Amino acid sequence: MKLTIIGTGYVGLVTGTCFAEVGHTVICVDNDEAKVKMLQGGGIPIYEPGLEEMVKRNVSAGRLNFTSSTAEGVQKSDVIFIAVPTPPLPDGGVDLSFIERVARDIAGAMTGYKIVVDKSTVPVKTGEKVAETIKRYCKARVEFDVVSNPEFLREGFAVDDLMKPDRVVIGVGSQRPVASMKAVYEPFKAPIIVTDINSAELIKHAANSFLALKISYINAVSVICEATGANVQEVANGMGMDERIGRRFLNAGIGFGGSCFPKDLSAFIAISQSLGYNFGLLKEVQKINAQQMERFLKKITDTLWVLKDKKIGVLGLAFKQNTDDVRMSPAIELCQRLQKEGASLRVHDPKGMDKAKSLLKNVEYVEDMNAVAEGCDALVVATEWDEFKKLDLERARKALTHPIMFDGRNLFDPEEMEKLGWIYKSVGR
Ligand code: UGA
């Protein structure tokens, strides 16, 4: 099929590339000319395992094309996906101005029937607005259908999630676009749910908020574990073996971050409020997430007492492992809070250091994770990178003035650490 994706951010670029990989002909549109040039040359602006090779392969096969012209993208394809940012507003709502702008651009370029698919995460009822906008601005008066097709990819696992989705959600207002949408996803061999547009939009917000709730739940349980000497990982393992619950997203730590959960929670709370429902449960999820950071900081100050003039080594800057994304990263927030208390920092992240540099200033960026501890008073683990588990603990222990580690992601075994001579503090254990 001929498909166009407008917006080459995380969702747009990975979706477009995976569509090309399964044999569709794809045009990716972005208004950032420099980005388009980079992509045309086979370079990619983000780190995502497996993506760069896939982009190169499909560009050279002629199935993946990049342009800065929305009109070209609209005219050459029958199905147009919108994958532009929907950033948060100060009041917790969502800035839908990029979506509205693209809807107008599509409307202006349409010369025949098009299926316009929203892939960006949007509040319920956005599809209705997109349809109204296209109708209003389409001078050619051609027919079209708006479809909601939310994306569930996780950063760091985006290619895998796209190629092997748990489910594909297709929200439609009529039967006309259903066959084409099914044909787009047929090569992925995933279960397809066809529903109305409002339900499809809600599935996305409800799913992300539920996952955030699961994390806050285990973080709240971790507080009780600490008060009783229980071990939150054992509790999570025992809970997770119940298939109705599942073990995933039950890892306690310093809280969730990133450009999805915090934003989607606020947006879902705001849209619920505007529809007359006070979603108190989700407000509590936010509150627990914020408290988790405070509790971890208190652990550090309770042990180190005064942070002024102390040097702390921090492992992890990205908002989670396998990504270079530092937006809304709990690790960055933690670093900034430690700096505010007067600590100086030596930091390392396997992928996130370049992007962290604009957010986190006046710190020593250290290329080798095993060198971070040098001259420090304590070591902090802030991101759940698997490779931190391979840290040379003996070298780090000797390099620190005192062998103290605050593990915000529970990467090490408390008993082992004690045996090795560490003062080791983790979360909920
Ligand atoms: C999330 C969802 O998992 C995706 O399904 C969704 O498509 C995406 O948002 C989106 O809306 O675009 P993502 O933000 O990439 O994906 O990252 P997650 O893997 O969900 O992790 C989010 C945060 O939760 C990270 O800070 C991570 O460290 C934290 N987390 C995750 C925990 O603290 N504990 C856990 O058990 C799991």
Residues whose N, C-alpha, C, O or C-beta is under 5 A from the ligand:
A	BS01	UGA	E151 F152 L153 R154 E155 I215 F249 L250 N251 G253 G255 F256 G257 G258 C260 F261 F319 K320
